[in-house]
Amino acid sequence: IRWGWRGQRKKVKNGSVSVSRPRSDDYLLADGIHPPIIDQQLFDQVQKKFSMHKPLPTSAREMKNPLAGLVICAKCGAKM
């Protein structure tokens, strides 16, 4: 369990509050008290696969229209 790794920092710019969550080198790391759901070897394998993929840019993750391509016109069959 990790405490204090990404604390919130608030700044006021031009009258609006912006919140950032920078990573910190000063954090507390402790073992959990419950038994693990999966074993450590499987967890490490999955983390290795995750680290191979680059995250998508923010603009690619934003959903512009959730119904795009799903709604079809009953008269002409065109996607709306």
N, CA, C and O atoms as CSV, one atom per row, in Angstrom:
chain,resi,resn,atom,element,x,y,z
A,1,ILE,N,N,0.865,-1.160,0.000
A,1,ILE,CA,C,0.000,0.000,0.000
A,1,ILE,C,C,0.910,1.222,0.000
A,1,ILE,O,O,1.899,1.278,0.731
A,2,ARG,N,N,0.563,2.182,-0.820
A,2,ARG,CA,C,1.429,3.355,-1.008
A,2,ARG,C,C,0.672,4.613,-0.558
A,2,ARG,O,O,-0.431,4.881,-1.034
A,3,TRP,N,N,1.271,5.379,0.362
A,3,TRP,CA,C,0.682,6.637,0.834
A,3,TRP,C,C,1.586,7.794,0.461
A,3,TRP,O,O,2.806,7.727,0.609
A,4,GLY,N,N,0.963,8.859,-0.026
A,4,GLY,CA,C,1.706,10.080,-0.302
A,4,GLY,C,C,2.473,10.082,-1.601
A,4,GLY,O,O,3.341,10.933,-1.796
A,5,TRP,N,N,2.181,9.146,-2.507
A,5,TRP,CA,C,2.925,9.078,-3.759
A,5,TRP,C,C,2.462,10.145,-4.732
A,5,TRP,O,O,3.274,10.726,-5.452
A,6,ARG,N,N,1.152,10.412,-4.760
A,6,ARG,CA,C,0.612,11.418,-5.669
A,6,ARG,C,C,-0.388,12.296,-4.926
A,6,ARG,O,O,-1.598,12.182,-5.117
A,7,GLY,N,N,0.131,13.162,-4.086
A,7,GLY,CA,C,-0.732,14.079,-3.356
A,7,GLY,C,C,-1.236,15.193,-4.258
A,7,GLY,O,O,-0.643,15.474,-5.300
A,8,GLN,N,N,-2.330,15.827,-3.857
A,8,GLN,CA,C,-2.896,16.902,-4.663
A,8,GLN,C,C,-2.217,18.222,-4.320
A,8,GLN,O,O,-1.952,18.518,-3.155
A,9,ARG,N,N,-1.945,18.998,-5.344
A,9,ARG,CA,C,-1.412,20.355,-5.182
A,9,ARG,C,C,-2.356,21.296,-5.912
A,9,ARG,O,O,-2.633,21.118,-7.098
A,10,LYS,N,N,-2.844,22.293,-5.198
A,10,LYS,CA,C,-3.776,23.243,-5.798
A,10,LYS,C,C,-3.065,24.569,-6.020
A,10,LYS,O,O,-2.309,25.033,-5.167
A,11,LYS,N,N,-3.317,25.176,-7.183
A,11,LYS,CA,C,-2.761,26.473,-7.534
A,11,LYS,C,C,-3.887,27.347,-8.081
A,11,LYS,O,O,-4.804,26.865,-8.746
A,12,VAL,N,N,-3.795,28.633,-7.786
A,12,VAL,CA,C,-4.771,29.576,-8.310
A,12,VAL,C,C,-4.106,30.344,-9.440
A,12,VAL,O,O,-3.079,30.992,-9.244
A,13,LYS,N,N,-4.706,30.264,-10.632
A,13,LYS,CA,C,-4.211,30.981,-11.800
A,13,LYS,C,C,-5.378,31.724,-12.431
A,13,LYS,O,O,-6.403,31.122,-12.748
A,14,ASN,N,N,-5.228,32.996,-12.608
A,14,ASN,CA,C,-6.255,33.828,-13.251
A,14,ASN,C,C,-7.637,33.647,-12.627
A,14,ASN,O,O,-8.646,33.645,-13.332
A,15,GLY,N,N,-7.675,33.499,-11.328
A,15,GLY,CA,C,-8.942,33.388,-10.622
A,15,GLY,C,C,-9.556,32.004,-10.604
A,15,GLY,O,O,-10.627,31.825,-10.023
A,16,SER,N,N,-8.913,31.008,-11.227
A,16,SER,CA,C,-9.452,29.648,-11.186
A,16,SER,C,C,-8.437,28.713,-10.524
A,16,SER,O,O,-7.227,28.922,-10.607
A,17,VAL,N,N,-8.955,27.694,-9.874
A,17,VAL,CA,C,-8.111,26.743,-9.154
A,17,VAL,C,C,-7.786,25.572,-10.073
A,17,VAL,O,O,-8.678,24.966,-10.667
A,18,SER,N,N,-6.486,25.261,-10.182
A,18,SER,CA,C,-6.076,24.078,-10.940
A,18,SER,C,C,-5.451,23.077,-9.968
A,18,SER,O,O,-4.706,23.447,-9.060
A,19,VAL,N,N,-5.771,21.816,-10.181
A,19,VAL,CA,C,-5.291,20.754,-9.298
A,19,VAL,C,C,-4.343,19.870,-10.089
A,19,VAL,O,O,-4.659,19.448,-11.202
A,20,SER,N,N,-3.182,19.592,-9.513
A,20,SER,CA,C,-2.243,18.667,-10.144
A,20,SER,C,C,-1.898,17.581,-9.128
A,20,SER,O,O,-2.026,17.775,-7.919
A,21,ARG,N,N,-1.463,16.446,-9.640
A,21,ARG,CA,C,-1.082,15.320,-8.776
A,21,ARG,C,C,0.312,14.840,-9.168
A,21,ARG,O,O,0.447,13.779,-9.778
A,22,PRO,N,N,1.358,15.608,-8.824
A,22,PRO,CA,C,2.714,15.194,-9.206
A,22,PRO,C,C,3.176,13.984,-8.390
A,22,PRO,O,O,2.772,13.803,-7.242
A,23,ARG,N,N,4.014,13.178,-8.993
A,23,ARG,CA,C,4.578,12.025,-8.292
A,23,ARG,C,C,5.643,12.514,-7.319
A,23,ARG,O,O,6.312,13.517,-7.564
A,24,SER,N,N,5.788,11.796,-6.216
A,24,SER,CA,C,6.730,12.189,-5.180
A,24,SER,C,C,7.720,11.058,-4.921
A,24,SER,O,O,7.371,9.884,-5.039
A,25,ASP,N,N,8.941,11.411,-4.570
A,25,ASP,CA,C,9.936,10.405,-4.181
A,25,ASP,C,C,9.829,10.086,-2.691
A,25,ASP,O,O,10.409,9.109,-2.217
A,26,ASP,N,N,9.089,10.911,-1.959
A,26,ASP,CA,C,8.947,10.759,-0.517
A,26,ASP,C,C,7.560,10.190,-0.211
A,26,ASP,O,O,6.604,10.949,-0.053
A,27,TYR,N,N,7.442,8.861,-0.125
A,27,TYR,CA,C,6.171,8.223,0.164
A,27,TYR,C,C,6.388,7.028,1.073
A,27,TYR,O,O,7.511,6.551,1.238
A,28,LEU,N,N,5.295,6.547,1.663
A,28,LEU,CA,C,5.330,5.420,2.584
A,28,LEU,C,C,4.811,4.180,1.866
A,28,LEU,O,O,3.750,4.222,1.244
A,29,LEU,N,N,5.544,3.088,1.948
A,29,LEU,CA,C,5.173,1.827,1.309
A,29,LEU,C,C,5.055,0.762,2.392
A,29,LEU,O,O,6.004,0.523,3.138
A,30,ALA,N,N,3.878,0.116,2.481
A,30,ALA,CA,C,3.648,-0.896,3.515
A,30,ALA,C,C,2.963,-2.110,2.903
A,30,ALA,O,O,2.240,-1.995,1.914
A,31,ASP,N,N,3.197,-3.270,3.501
A,31,ASP,CA,C,2.520,-4.494,3.066
A,31,ASP,C,C,1.067,-4.449,3.520
A,31,ASP,O,O,0.766,-3.938,4.599
A,32,GLY,N,N,0.172,-4.980,2.705
A,32,GLY,CA,C,-1.238,-5.064,3.075
A,32,GLY,C,C,-1.440,-6.158,4.107
A,32,GLY,O,O,-0.598,-7.045,4.250
A,33,ILE,N,N,-2.558,-6.100,4.830
A,33,ILE,CA,C,-2.809,-7.108,5.865
A,33,ILE,C,C,-3.728,-8.222,5.385
A,33,ILE,O,O,-3.914,-9.204,6.103
A,34,HIS,N,N,-4.311,-8.102,4.191
A,34,HIS,CA,C,-5.183,-9.146,3.676
A,34,HIS,C,C,-4.402,-10.081,2.760
A,34,HIS,O,O,-3.369,-9.687,2.219
A,35,PRO,N,N,-4.877,-11.314,2.578
A,35,PRO,CA,C,-4.177,-12.230,1.664
A,35,PRO,C,C,-4.375,-11.761,0.223
A,35,PRO,O,O,-5.444,-11.253,-0.118
A,36,PRO,N,N,-3.363,-11.924,-0.623
A,36,PRO,CA,C,-3.482,-11.472,-2.017
A,36,PRO,C,C,-4.495,-12.299,-2.800
A,36,PRO,O,O,-4.684,-13.485,-2.532
A,37,ILE,N,N,-5.143,-11.657,-3.771
A,37,ILE,CA,C,-6.109,-12.341,-4.629
A,37,ILE,C,C,-5.381,-13.179,-5.674
A,37,ILE,O,O,-5.803,-14.289,-5.997
A,38,ILE,N,N,-4.271,-12.629,-6.206
A,38,ILE,CA,C,-3.444,-13.363,-7.174
A,38,ILE,C,C,-2.024,-13.440,-6.626
A,38,ILE,O,O,-1.636,-12.633,-5.781
A,39,ASP,N,N,-1.260,-14.398,-7.101
A,39,ASP,CA,C,0.103,-14.535,-6.586
A,39,ASP,C,C,1.026,-13.477,-7.204
A,39,ASP,O,O,0.711,-12.900,-8.245
A,40,GLN,N,N,2.148,-13.235,-6.561
A,40,GLN,CA,C,3.086,-12.189,-6.955
A,40,GLN,C,C,3.659,-12.426,-8.348
A,40,GLN,O,O,3.873,-11.466,-9.088
A,41,GLN,N,N,3.911,-13.669,-8.722
A,41,GLN,CA,C,4.479,-13.981,-10.042
A,41,GLN,C,C,3.532,-13.562,-11.161
A,41,GLN,O,O,3.973,-12.959,-12.140
A,42,LEU,N,N,2.237,-13.868,-11.041
A,42,LEU,CA,C,1.258,-13.473,-12.042
A,42,LEU,C,C,1.137,-11.954,-12.108
A,42,LEU,O,O,1.059,-11.382,-13.195
A,43,PHE,N,N,1.121,-11.304,-10.950
A,43,PHE,CA,C,1.050,-9.844,-10.902
A,43,PHE,C,C,2.234,-9.222,-11.645
A,43,PHE,O,O,2.056,-8.290,-12.429
A,44,ASP,N,N,3.435,-9.733,-11.402
A,44,ASP,CA,C,4.632,-9.201,-12.069
A,44,ASP,C,C,4.578,-9.410,-13.585
A,44,ASP,O,O,5.009,-8.539,-14.340
A,45,GLN,N,N,4.054,-10.554,-14.037
A,45,GLN,CA,C,3.926,-10.809,-15.476
A,45,GLN,C,C,2.983,-9.796,-16.127
A,45,GLN,O,O,3.285,-9.262,-17.195
A,46,VAL,N,N,1.858,-9.537,-15.494
A,46,VAL,CA,C,0.883,-8.585,-16.041
A,46,VAL,C,C,1.466,-7.180,-16.051
A,46,VAL,O,O,1.285,-6.451,-17.026
A,47,GLN,N,N,2.163,-6.781,-14.988
A,47,GLN,CA,C,2.774,-5.458,-14.939
A,47,GLN,C,C,3.811,-5.290,-16.045
A,47,GLN,O,O,3.948,-4.203,-16.608
A,48,LYS,N,N,4.536,-6.354,-16.356
A,48,LYS,CA,C,5.523,-6.297,-17.441
A,48,LYS,C,C,4.831,-6.056,-18.780
A,48,LYS,O,O,5.316,-5.272,-19.596
A,49,LYS,N,N,3.694,-6.729,-19.012
A,49,LYS,CA,C,2.939,-6.522,-20.256
A,49,LYS,C,C,2.383,-5.102,-20.322
A,49,LYS,O,O,2.416,-4.470,-21.378
A,50,PHE,N,N,1.869,-4.598,-19.192
A,50,PHE,CA,C,1.356,-3.227,-19.161
A,50,PHE,C,C,2.446,-2.219,-19.495
A,50,PHE,O,O,2.188,-1.237,-20.192
A,51,SER,N,N,3.650,-2.449,-19.009
A,51,SER,CA,C,4.737,-1.486,-19.224
A,51,SER,C,C,5.197,-1.454,-20.683
A,51,SER,O,O,5.871,-0.506,-21.088
A,52,MET,N,N,4.849,-2.469,-21.478
A,52,MET,CA,C,5.237,-2.501,-22.886
A,52,MET,C,C,4.371,-1.569,-23.737
A,52,MET,O,O,4.792,-1.151,-24.815
A,53,HIS,N,N,3.167,-1.239,-23.265
A,53,HIS,CA,C,2.238,-0.407,-24.032
A,53,HIS,C,C,2.379,1.053,-23.636
A,53,HIS,O,O,2.481,1.386,-22.455
A,54,LYS,N,N,2.383,1.909,-24.634
A,54,LYS,CA,C,2.416,3.342,-24.362
A,54,LYS,C,C,0.987,3.826,-24.145
A,54,LYS,O,O,0.076,3.365,-24.832
A,55,PRO,N,N,0.770,4.750,-23.201
A,55,PRO,CA,C,-0.589,5.251,-22.997
A,55,PRO,C,C,-1.051,6.098,-24.174
A,55,PRO,O,O,-0.247,6.757,-24.832
A,56,LEU,N,N,-2.356,6.073,-24.430
A,56,LEU,CA,C,-2.921,6.879,-25.504
A,56,LEU,C,C,-2.865,8.352,-25.133
A,56,LEU,O,O,-2.960,8.695,-23.954
A,57,PRO,N,N,-2.714,9.224,-26.115
A,57,PRO,CA,C,-2.785,10.650,-25.806
A,57,PRO,C,C,-4.165,11.005,-25.263
A,57,PRO,O,O,-5.149,10.329,-25.563
A,58,THR,N,N,-4.232,12.055,-24.475
A,58,THR,CA,C,-5.489,12.449,-23.844
A,58,THR,C,C,-6.588,12.663,-24.868
A,58,THR,O,O,-7.734,12.283,-24.629
A,59,SER,N,N,-6.261,13.264,-26.006
A,59,SER,CA,C,-7.284,13.534,-27.013
A,59,SER,C,C,-7.868,12.242,-27.588
A,59,SER,O,O,-9.030,12.233,-27.995
A,60,ALA,N,N,-7.107,11.167,-27.631
A,60,ALA,CA,C,-7.593,9.897,-28.167
A,60,ALA,C,C,-8.523,9.196,-27.179
A,60,ALA,O,O,-9.358,8.392,-27.594
A,61,ARG,N,N,-8.398,9.482,-25.886
A,61,ARG,CA,C,-9.227,8.852,-24.872
A,61,ARG,C,C,-10.565,9.553,-24.685
A,61,ARG,O,O,-11.498,8.961,-24.144
A,62,GLU,N,N,-10.675,10.796,-25.120
A,62,GLU,CA,C,-11.908,11.536,-24.936
A,62,GLU,C,C,-12.981,11.023,-25.894
A,62,GLU,O,O,-12.727,10.816,-27.080
A,63,MET,N,N,-14.174,10.823,-25.360
A,63,MET,CA,C,-15.270,10.367,-26.190
A,63,MET,C,C,-16.015,11.597,-26.695
A,63,MET,O,O,-16.611,12.339,-25.914
A,64,LYS,N,N,-15.975,11.804,-27.999
A,64,LYS,CA,C,-16.607,12.975,-28.569
A,64,LYS,C,C,-18.110,12.774,-28.738
A,64,LYS,O,O,-18.882,13.675,-28.408
A,65,ASN,N,N,-18.545,11.626,-29.239
A,65,ASN,CA,C,-19.957,11.333,-29.389
A,65,ASN,C,C,-20.149,9.838,-29.107
A,65,ASN,O,O,-19.761,9.003,-29.923
A,66,PRO,N,N,-20.739,9.498,-27.971
A,66,PRO,CA,C,-20.856,8.083,-27.607
A,66,PRO,C,C,-21.762,7.270,-28.523
A,66,PRO,O,O,-21.661,6.043,-28.550
A,67,LEU,N,N,-22.648,7.927,-29.274
A,67,LEU,CA,C,-23.560,7.192,-30.160
A,67,LEU,C,C,-23.101,7.179,-31.619
A,67,LEU,O,O,-23.804,6.650,-32.480
A,68,ALA,N,N,-21.940,7.748,-31.906
A,68,ALA,CA,C,-21.446,7.814,-33.285
A,68,ALA,C,C,-21.345,6.415,-33.879
A,68,ALA,O,O,-20.682,5.539,-33.322
A,69,GLY,N,N,-22.010,6.213,-35.018
A,69,GLY,CA,C,-21.966,4.938,-35.717
A,69,GLY,C,C,-22.934,3.897,-35.199
A,69,GLY,O,O,-23.057,2.829,-35.798
A,70,LEU,N,N,-23.636,4.177,-34.092
A,70,LEU,CA,C,-24.573,3.209,-33.534
A,70,LEU,C,C,-26.008,3.474,-33.961
A,70,LEU,O,O,-26.809,2.547,-34.077
A,71,VAL,N,N,-26.332,4.744,-34.195
A,71,VAL,CA,C,-27.696,5.104,-34.572
A,71,VAL,C,C,-27.791,5.120,-36.096
A,71,VAL,O,O,-26.992,5.777,-36.763
A,72,ILE,N,N,-28.754,4.406,-36.638
A,72,ILE,CA,C,-28.905,4.281,-38.092
A,72,ILE,C,C,-30.291,4.796,-38.494
A,72,ILE,O,O,-31.292,4.497,-37.842
A,73,CYS,N,N,-30.329,5.570,-39.573
A,73,CYS,CA,C,-31.582,6.125,-40.101
A,73,CYS,C,C,-32.467,5.006,-40.624
A,73,CYS,O,O,-32.018,4.162,-41.400
A,74,ALA,N,N,-33.731,4.999,-40.196
A,74,ALA,CA,C,-34.675,3.963,-40.607
A,74,ALA,C,C,-35.062,4.099,-42.084
A,74,ALA,O,O,-35.447,3.113,-42.714
A,75,LYS,N,N,-34.963,5.300,-42.634
A,75,LYS,CA,C,-35.381,5.526,-44.030
A,75,LYS,C,C,-34.291,5.192,-45.030
A,75,LYS,O,O,-34.527,4.472,-46.000
A,76,CYS,N,N,-33.073,5.727,-44.788
A,76,CYS,CA,C,-32.018,5.556,-45.794
A,76,CYS,C,C,-30.898,4.605,-45.372
A,76,CYS,O,O,-30.096,4.206,-46.216
A,77,GLY,N,N,-30.820,4.229,-44.089
A,77,GLY,CA,C,-29.791,3.309,-43.622
A,77,GLY,C,C,-28.450,3.951,-43.320
A,77,GLY,O,O,-27.485,3.258,-42.998
A,78,ALA,N,N,-28.383,5.295,-43.424
A,78,ALA,CA,C,-27.122,5.992,-43.144
A,78,ALA,C,C,-26.881,6.070,-41.644
A,78,ALA,O,O,-27.815,6.190,-40.850
A,79,LYS,N,N,-25.609,6.000,-41.276
A,79,LYS,CA,C,-25.246,6.144,-39.863
A,79,LYS,C,C,-25.309,7.614,-39.487
A,79,LYS,O,O,-24.864,8.481,-40.240
A,80,MET,N,N,-25.865,7.884,-38.318
A,80,MET,CA,C,-26.011,9.271,-37.871
A,80,MET,C,C,-24.885,9.641,-36.933
A,80,MET,O,O,-24.831,10.771,-36.448
